[in-house]
Amino acid sequence: MTDPCYLTAAELVAAFRERRLSPVEAAESVLARIQQANLAVQAFFHVDGAGVRSAAHASAKRWARGAPIGPLDGVLFSVKDHVLTAGMPSPWGVGGAEPAPPGDVDAPIVARLREAGAILLGKTTQAELAMFASGVNGRYGIARNPWDLTRTPGGSSSGAAAALAAGMGPIAIGSDGGGSIRIPASYTGVVGHKPSFGRVPFFPPFGPGPVYGPLTRSVEDIALVMNVVTRPDWRDIWSLPAQEHDYLTDLGRDVRGLRIAYSESFGYGTPVADDVRIAVRAAVNVLKELGVTFEEIPPFFDHDLYDALADAIFPGLRMMAAAIVGEHTERLMPVVQQVLARAHGASLEKFLAAKAHEAQASLHIASVLKDFDLLVTPTMPTTAYAADRPFPEGVTLNAYGYTFEFNPFTWPFNVTLQPAISVPCGLTPGGLPVGLQIVGPRGADDACIRVAHAYERGRGAGPPWPELG
């Protein structure tokens, strides 16, 4: 597709530099696409059209002088609902008659993008309280997958991924506390990178696990964004040491000789569907042809790890909900109220036992992977499910009325603080995207991105983006 709304960030920057396209033309193309497609997809709940146009005109003048203010000058980006954004609301997908107040500060990832010249388009929809791997919420319409509007785009960064797949901007910022970047990336056929914990500054502090990260339509754009958003910010008390690293330059390094572990089962969760397995193994073969060696490893565990850790997870969700809605839990969807009510009964003894198990599980994963450079898995064992469901039909809920059963490959690496990227590896015969996940040791974001880029080049062009009329 040649419409500017489908160009990648790298393509847009090149076009601005060569004066083949102006930031104004690119912005108008994306705004028109939002006008055309957002009602069906429900990717955005807030768009700053006037602000975008003003900033695009200012960017066009800078490019005309040959003086862009940064590597993303004039490139549009969107931000997930709950990520702090000055001048824009963050209602967390929670319903209510009162409008959410505008933010008074930018999260570090938003600030770095603005400093690089990127133009903030608006805020994208998410699952309520960022709790589900779908786009269900009580605030705005249910987010839908551009490839099939009856299916979910995944979540909780649902609108972020749906916007990209529908041509509504080249860069989307999401968050990932258990797969919330990688799940929607897999379901919508875009690229989503969960950085190492501490690599992209995070504010306000939440504790180990959740991260902010980029979703884009190409791996090159992930590298372009990471060069910007990894710059340090004093507000992140858990940040990794600042690094002088060029992710774009690193893309050109050879992947030959890398030793990669491969797994289709961690010992629990939904089995990988045949159509997903076929697509993922074809992707592995592409990497093998590039000189990467693979070794299939046995399952990490002989028990349901998520059930073992649930007592360490749900008290935190209850505290998060209290910070957002206080005592007004009636504002929450019934399924969310059910989870939080059950979490209220969690005991300190169970919490501490689950935290101890979490540490043991992290050490075990590290011991299995210590002799490998990376790990490759399917991102999700199945393709996108029904849009109006918080979970796929037929999954087993745990004692809290919740489950990670259907996404066994994503959430462990929030626990272990490791980086992981999902890159699209084709469509099933039914026309739904499949994602390939590449996981590295903590701090090895560059290796994940480099291998994803090598696969993307070796794979060749992907399918056309969905038209949506």
C-alpha positions as CSV (number, residue, x, y, z in Angstrom):
1,M,0.0,0.0,0.0
2,T,1.4,3.4,-1.1
3,D,-0.8,5.7,1.0
4,P,1.4,7.6,3.4
5,C,-0.6,6.2,6.4
6,Y,1.0,2.8,5.7
7,L,4.6,4.0,5.5
8,T,6.9,3.0,8.3
9,A,8.6,5.6,10.5
10,A,12.0,5.0,8.7
11,E,10.3,5.4,5.3
12,L,8.6,8.6,6.5
13,V,11.9,10.1,7.7
14,A,13.6,9.3,4.4
15,A,10.7,10.8,2.5
16,F,10.8,14.0,4.6
17,R,14.6,14.3,4.2
18,E,14.4,13.9,0.4
19,R,11.3,16.2,0.2
20,R,9.2,13.5,-1.5
21,L,6.6,14.0,1.3
22,S,5.9,16.5,4.0
23,P,4.9,15.9,7.6
24,V,1.7,17.7,6.9
25,E,0.8,15.3,4.1
26,A,1.7,12.3,6.3
27,A,-0.4,13.7,9.2
28,E,-3.4,14.4,7.0
29,S,-3.2,10.9,5.6
30,V,-3.3,9.3,9.1
31,L,-6.0,11.6,10.4
32,A,-8.2,10.7,7.3
33,R,-7.5,7.0,8.0
34,I,-8.7,7.4,11.6
35,Q,-11.8,9.1,10.4
36,Q,-12.5,6.2,8.0
37,A,-11.6,3.2,10.2
38,N,-11.7,4.0,13.9
39,L,-15.4,3.6,14.4
40,A,-15.1,-0.1,13.2
41,V,-11.8,-0.8,15.1
42,Q,-12.1,1.4,18.2
43,A,-8.4,1.9,18.4
44,F,-8.4,5.5,19.6
45,F,-10.5,7.2,22.2
46,H,-8.7,10.6,22.1
47,V,-7.2,12.2,19.0
48,D,-5.7,15.7,19.0
49,G,-6.3,16.7,15.4
50,A,-5.6,20.4,15.9
51,G,-2.4,19.7,17.8
52,V,-1.2,17.2,15.2
53,R,-1.8,19.7,12.4
54,S,0.0,22.5,14.2
55,A,3.0,20.3,15.1
56,A,3.1,18.9,11.5
57,H,3.3,22.4,10.0
58,A,6.1,23.3,12.4
59,S,8.0,20.1,11.5
60,A,7.6,20.8,7.8
61,K,9.2,24.2,8.2
62,R,12.2,22.5,10.0
63,W,12.6,19.9,7.3
64,A,12.4,22.7,4.6
65,R,15.4,24.4,6.4
66,G,17.2,21.0,6.7
67,A,17.1,21.3,10.4
68,P,15.0,18.5,12.0
69,I,15.1,18.6,15.8
70,G,15.6,14.8,16.1
71,P,15.6,11.5,14.4
72,L,11.8,11.2,14.4
73,D,10.8,14.8,13.5
74,G,7.3,14.8,12.0
75,V,6.6,11.1,12.6
76,L,3.3,10.4,14.4
77,F,3.0,8.2,17.4
78,S,0.1,7.1,19.7
79,V,0.1,6.3,23.4
80,K,-1.8,3.6,25.3
81,D,-4.5,4.9,27.6
82,H,-2.9,4.5,31.0
83,V,0.6,5.7,30.0
84,L,1.0,9.2,31.5
85,T,0.6,11.9,28.9
86,A,0.5,15.6,29.5
87,G,-2.7,17.2,28.3
88,M,-4.4,13.9,27.5
89,P,-6.6,11.7,29.7
90,S,-5.8,8.3,31.2
91,P,-9.0,6.7,32.3
92,W,-7.6,3.1,32.3
93,G,-10.6,1.9,30.3
94,V,-12.8,2.3,33.4
95,G,-16.4,3.5,32.8
96,G,-17.9,6.6,34.4
97,A,-20.0,9.6,33.6
98,E,-17.3,12.1,34.4
99,P,-14.5,12.7,31.8
100,A,-11.1,11.7,32.9
101,P,-8.8,14.7,33.7
102,P,-5.9,15.5,31.4
103,G,-2.5,14.4,32.6
104,D,0.0,17.0,33.9
105,V,3.2,15.1,33.0
106,D,4.6,12.9,30.4
107,A,5.9,9.4,31.2
108,P,9.6,9.2,30.2
109,I,8.9,7.2,27.0
110,V,6.5,10.0,25.8
111,A,8.9,12.7,26.8
112,R,11.8,11.1,24.8
113,L,9.7,10.7,21.7
114,R,8.5,14.4,21.8
115,E,12.1,15.5,22.3
116,A,13.1,13.5,19.2
117,G,10.5,15.5,17.2
118,A,7.8,12.8,17.0
119,I,4.2,14.2,17.0
120,L,1.7,12.8,19.6
121,L,-1.4,11.7,17.7
122,G,-3.6,10.7,20.7
123,K,-4.4,7.9,23.2
124,T,-5.4,4.4,22.3
125,T,-7.8,2.0,24.0
126,Q,-7.0,-0.8,26.3
127,A,-8.5,-3.5,28.3
128,E,-10.1,-2.3,31.6
129,L,-7.3,-1.8,34.2
130,A,-5.0,-3.4,31.6
131,M,-6.1,-6.7,33.0
132,F,-7.1,-8.7,29.9
133,A,-5.5,-10.0,26.7
134,S,-8.4,-8.4,24.8
135,G,-9.9,-5.0,24.3
136,V,-12.9,-5.4,26.6
137,N,-13.6,-2.4,28.8
138,G,-16.3,-0.3,30.4
139,R,-15.2,3.1,29.0
140,Y,-15.2,3.0,25.2
141,G,-16.2,0.5,22.5
142,I,-14.7,-2.9,22.4
143,A,-11.5,-2.9,20.3
144,R,-11.5,-5.1,17.2
145,N,-9.0,-6.8,15.0
146,P,-8.6,-5.2,11.6
147,W,-8.0,-8.6,10.1
148,D,-11.4,-9.9,11.3
149,L,-13.7,-7.5,13.1
150,T,-15.3,-10.3,15.0
151,R,-11.9,-11.1,16.7
152,T,-10.0,-9.3,19.4
153,P,-6.8,-7.4,18.6
154,G,-5.4,-8.8,21.9
155,G,-4.5,-6.8,24.9
156,S,-4.1,-5.1,27.0
157,S,-2.5,-2.7,24.5
158,S,-5.4,-3.5,22.2
159,G,-5.9,-0.1,20.5
160,A,-2.1,0.3,20.0
161,A,-1.9,-2.8,17.8
162,A,-5.2,-2.3,16.1
163,A,-4.2,1.2,15.1
164,L,-1.0,0.0,13.4
165,A,-2.6,-2.8,11.5
166,A,-5.3,-0.4,10.3
167,G,-2.9,2.3,9.1
168,M,-3.5,4.7,11.9
169,G,0.0,5.8,12.5
170,P,3.5,4.1,12.3
171,I,4.4,4.0,16.0
172,A,2.4,3.0,19.0
173,I,3.5,2.9,22.6
174,G,2.1,0.2,24.8
175,S,2.9,-1.4,28.1
176,D,3.6,-5.1,29.0
177,G,3.1,-6.7,32.4
178,G,2.3,-10.2,31.2
179,G,2.3,-10.0,27.4
180,S,0.3,-6.8,26.8
181,I,2.6,-5.7,23.9
182,R,3.4,-9.1,22.4
183,I,-0.1,-10.6,22.5
184,P,-1.7,-7.9,20.4
185,A,1.4,-7.8,18.2
186,S,0.9,-11.5,17.4
187,Y,-2.9,-11.2,16.9
188,T,-2.7,-8.2,14.6
189,G,0.5,-9.0,12.6
190,V,2.6,-6.2,13.8
191,V,6.0,-6.1,15.6
192,G,6.0,-5.5,19.4
193,H,9.0,-5.4,21.7
194,K,8.9,-5.8,25.5
195,P,12.2,-4.3,26.6
196,S,14.3,-5.7,29.4
197,F,13.0,-4.4,32.8
198,G,14.8,-1.1,33.4
199,R,16.0,-0.6,29.8
200,V,13.2,1.9,29.0
201,P,12.6,4.4,31.8
202,F,9.3,3.8,33.6
203,F,7.3,6.2,35.7
204,P,5.4,6.2,38.0
205,P,7.1,3.3,39.7
206,F,5.2,0.0,39.9
207,G,7.7,-2.6,40.8
208,P,9.6,-5.3,38.8
209,G,7.8,-6.7,35.8
210,P,5.8,-4.1,33.9
211,V,7.5,-2.1,31.1
212,Y,6.7,0.4,28.4
213,G,7.7,-0.4,24.8
214,P,7.1,0.2,21.1
215,L,4.8,-1.5,18.6
216,T,5.5,-0.8,14.9
217,R,5.0,-2.3,11.4
218,S,8.7,-3.1,11.0
219,V,11.6,-4.3,13.1
220,E,13.7,-1.4,11.7
221,D,11.2,1.0,13.3
222,I,11.6,-0.8,16.7
223,A,15.3,-0.1,16.5
224,L,14.7,3.5,15.5
225,V,12.3,4.0,18.5
226,M,14.6,2.2,20.9
227,N,17.5,4.5,20.1
228,V,15.3,7.3,21.4
229,V,13.3,5.9,24.3
230,T,16.2,4.1,26.1
231,R,17.7,7.5,27.1
232,P,17.9,7.7,30.9
233,D,15.4,9.4,33.1
234,W,16.0,10.1,36.8
235,R,12.5,9.2,37.8
236,D,13.1,5.4,37.1
237,I,14.6,4.1,40.3
238,W,15.1,0.6,38.8
239,S,16.6,1.7,35.4
240,L,19.6,-0.2,34.0
241,P,22.8,1.8,33.5
242,A,22.7,4.1,30.5
243,Q,24.3,2.7,27.4
244,E,25.8,4.2,24.3
245,H,24.2,1.9,21.7
246,D,22.9,2.3,18.2
247,Y,20.1,-0.3,17.6
248,L,19.9,0.7,14.0
249,T,23.6,0.0,13.3
250,D,23.3,-3.3,15.2
251,L,20.7,-4.5,12.7
252,G,23.4,-5.1,10.2
253,R,25.4,-7.5,12.4
254,D,25.5,-11.2,11.2
255,V,23.3,-13.7,13.1
256,R,25.3,-16.7,11.8
257,G,26.4,-19.0,14.6
258,L,23.9,-17.9,17.2
259,R,22.7,-20.8,19.3
260,I,19.0,-20.6,20.0
261,A,16.8,-22.8,22.2
262,Y,13.3,-23.6,20.7
263,S,10.2,-24.5,22.7
264,E,6.6,-25.2,21.8
265,S,5.6,-26.1,25.4
266,F,6.6,-24.8,28.8
267,G,4.8,-27.7,30.5
268,Y,1.4,-25.9,31.1
269,G,-1.2,-23.9,29.3
270,T,-3.0,-24.1,26.0
271,P,-1.3,-26.4,23.4
272,V,0.0,-24.9,20.2
273,A,-2.5,-25.1,17.4
274,D,-1.4,-26.9,14.2
275,D,-1.7,-23.8,12.0
276,V,0.4,-21.7,14.4
277,R,3.0,-24.5,14.7
278,I,3.3,-24.7,10.9
279,A,3.9,-20.9,10.6
280,V,6.4,-20.8,13.5
281,R,8.4,-23.7,12.3
282,A,8.6,-22.2,8.8
283,A,10.0,-19.1,10.5
284,V,12.6,-21.2,12.3
285,N,13.6,-22.7,9.0
286,V,14.2,-19.2,7.6
287,L,16.6,-18.5,10.5
288,K,18.3,-21.8,10.0
289,E,19.0,-20.8,6.4
290,L,20.7,-17.7,7.8
291,G,23.1,-19.7,9.8
292,V,21.4,-19.8,13.2
293,T,21.4,-23.1,15.0
294,F,18.4,-24.4,16.9
295,E,18.0,-27.0,19.7
296,E,14.5,-28.0,20.9
297,I,14.4,-28.0,24.6
298,P,12.0,-30.0,26.9
299,P,9.3,-28.1,28.8
300,F,10.6,-25.9,31.6
301,F,8.1,-27.1,34.2
302,D,6.0,-30.1,35.2
303,H,3.3,-28.0,36.9
304,D,1.1,-24.9,36.1
305,L,3.5,-22.1,36.9
306,Y,0.8,-19.5,36.8
307,D,-1.4,-21.1,39.4
308,A,1.7,-21.4,41.6
309,L,2.4,-17.6,41.3
310,A,-1.2,-16.3,41.3
311,D,-1.1,-15.5,45.0
312,A,1.8,-13.1,44.3
313,I,0.0,-11.4,41.4
314,F,-3.6,-10.7,42.4
315,P,-3.0,-8.6,45.6
316,G,-1.1,-6.2,43.4
317,L,-4.0,-6.0,40.9
318,R,-6.3,-5.2,43.8
319,M,-4.0,-2.4,45.0
320,M,-3.8,-1.0,41.5
321,A,-7.6,-0.9,41.2
322,A,-7.9,0.8,44.5
323,A,-5.5,3.5,43.4
324,I,-7.6,4.2,40.3
325,V,-11.3,3.8,41.5
326,G,-10.9,3.9,45.3
327,E,-14.1,2.5,46.8
328,H,-16.1,2.9,43.7
329,T,-15.7,-0.6,42.4
330,E,-19.2,-0.4,40.9
331,R,-17.6,1.5,38.1
332,L,-15.7,-1.7,37.1
333,M,-17.0,-4.5,34.8
334,P,-18.5,-7.4,36.7
335,V,-15.7,-9.7,35.6
336,V,-13.1,-7.3,37.1
337,Q,-15.1,-6.9,40.3
338,Q,-15.2,-10.7,40.6
339,V,-11.4,-11.0,40.4
340,L,-10.8,-8.1,42.8
341,A,-13.3,-9.5,45.3
342,R,-11.5,-12.8,45.4
343,A,-8.1,-11.2,45.6
344,H,-9.2,-9.4,48.8
345,G,-8.9,-12.8,50.6
346,A,-5.3,-13.5,49.7
347,S,-3.2,-14.3,52.7
348,L,0.3,-13.0,53.5
349,E,1.5,-16.6,53.9
350,K,0.3,-17.5,50.4
351,F,1.8,-14.3,49.0
352,L,5.2,-15.0,50.4
353,A,5.1,-18.6,49.3
354,A,4.3,-17.5,45.7
355,K,7.1,-15.0,45.7
356,A,9.5,-17.7,46.8
357,H,8.3,-19.9,44.0
358,E,8.7,-17.0,41.6
359,A,12.4,-16.7,42.5
360,Q,13.0,-20.4,42.1
361,A,11.2,-20.5,38.7
362,S,13.3,-17.5,37.5
363,L,16.5,-19.3,38.5
364,H,15.3,-22.5,36.8
365,I,14.6,-20.7,33.5
366,A,18.0,-19.0,33.7
367,S,19.7,-22.4,34.3
368,V,18.1,-24.0,31.3
369,L,18.9,-21.1,29.0
370,K,22.5,-20.3,30.2
371,D,24.2,-22.1,27.3
372,F,22.0,-20.5,24.6
373,D,22.1,-17.0,23.1
374,L,18.3,-16.7,22.7
375,L,15.0,-18.6,23.0
376,V,12.4,-18.8,20.3
377,T,8.7,-19.8,20.9
378,P,5.4,-19.0,19.3
379,T,4.2,-15.7,20.8
380,M,0.7,-17.2,21.3
381,P,-0.4,-20.8,21.0
382,T,-3.5,-19.8,19.0
383,T,-4.8,-17.0,16.9
384,A,-7.2,-14.2,18.0
385,Y,-10.4,-15.2,19.7
386,A,-13.8,-13.4,19.9
387,A,-13.6,-9.7,20.4
388,D,-16.3,-9.5,23.2
389,R,-14.6,-12.0,25.5
390,P,-12.0,-11.2,28.2
391,F,-10.6,-14.8,27.7
392,P,-11.0,-17.4,25.0
393,E,-13.9,-19.8,25.3
394,G,-13.2,-23.0,27.2
395,V,-10.1,-21.9,29.2
396,T,-9.8,-22.9,32.8
397,L,-10.1,-20.1,35.3
398,N,-8.0,-20.2,38.5
399,A,-9.2,-19.5,42.0
400,Y,-9.4,-15.7,41.3
401,G,-11.6,-16.2,38.2
402,Y,-8.7,-15.3,35.9
403,T,-6.3,-17.1,33.7
404,F,-3.0,-16.9,31.8
405,E,-3.6,-20.5,30.5
406,F,-4.0,-19.3,26.9
407,N,-0.8,-17.2,26.8
408,P,1.8,-19.5,28.4
409,F,4.8,-18.1,26.4
410,T,4.6,-14.4,27.3
411,W,4.2,-13.6,31.0
412,P,7.1,-15.7,32.4
413,F,9.5,-13.2,30.9
414,N,8.0,-10.3,32.8
415,V,8.8,-12.3,35.9
416,T,12.4,-13.0,34.8
417,L,12.7,-9.3,33.5
418,Q,14.0,-10.5,30.1
419,P,13.5,-8.8,26.8
420,A,11.2,-10.4,24.2
421,I,10.0,-9.3,20.7
422,S,7.1,-10.6,18.7
423,V,7.5,-10.5,14.9
424,P,4.8,-11.6,12.5
425,C,5.5,-14.9,10.7
426,G,2.5,-15.2,8.4
427,L,-1.2,-15.8,8.3
428,T,-3.1,-19.0,9.0
429,P,-5.3,-20.5,6.2
430,G,-8.1,-18.6,7.9
431,G,-6.3,-15.3,7.3
432,L,-5.3,-14.5,10.9
433,P,-1.8,-13.4,11.9
434,V,0.7,-15.5,13.8
435,G,3.7,-14.2,15.9
436,L,7.2,-15.5,16.5
437,Q,8.6,-14.6,19.9
438,I,12.4,-14.1,20.4
439,V,13.6,-13.9,24.0
440,G,17.0,-12.8,25.2
441,P,18.9,-12.5,28.5
442,R,18.2,-9.4,30.5
443,G,19.8,-6.5,28.8
444,A,20.1,-8.2,25.4
445,D,17.4,-6.2,23.7
446,D,19.8,-5.7,20.7
447,A,20.2,-9.4,20.1
448,C,16.4,-10.0,20.1
449,I,15.8,-7.1,17.7
450,R,18.7,-8.1,15.4
451,V,17.5,-11.7,15.0
452,A,13.9,-10.4,14.4
453,H,15.2,-8.1,11.7
454,A,17.2,-10.9,10.1
455,Y,14.1,-13.1,10.0
456,E,12.0,-10.3,8.6
457,R,14.5,-9.8,5.8
458,G,14.8,-13.5,5.1
459,R,11.0,-13.9,5.2
460,G,10.4,-11.2,2.6
461,A,7.4,-9.0,2.2
462,G,4.4,-9.8,4.4
463,P,0.7,-9.9,3.3
464,P,-1.1,-6.6,2.4
465,W,-2.6,-4.8,5.4
466,P,-6.4,-5.2,5.8
467,E,-8.4,-2.7,3.8
468,L,-11.4,-2.1,6.1
469,G,-13.4,-0.7,3.2
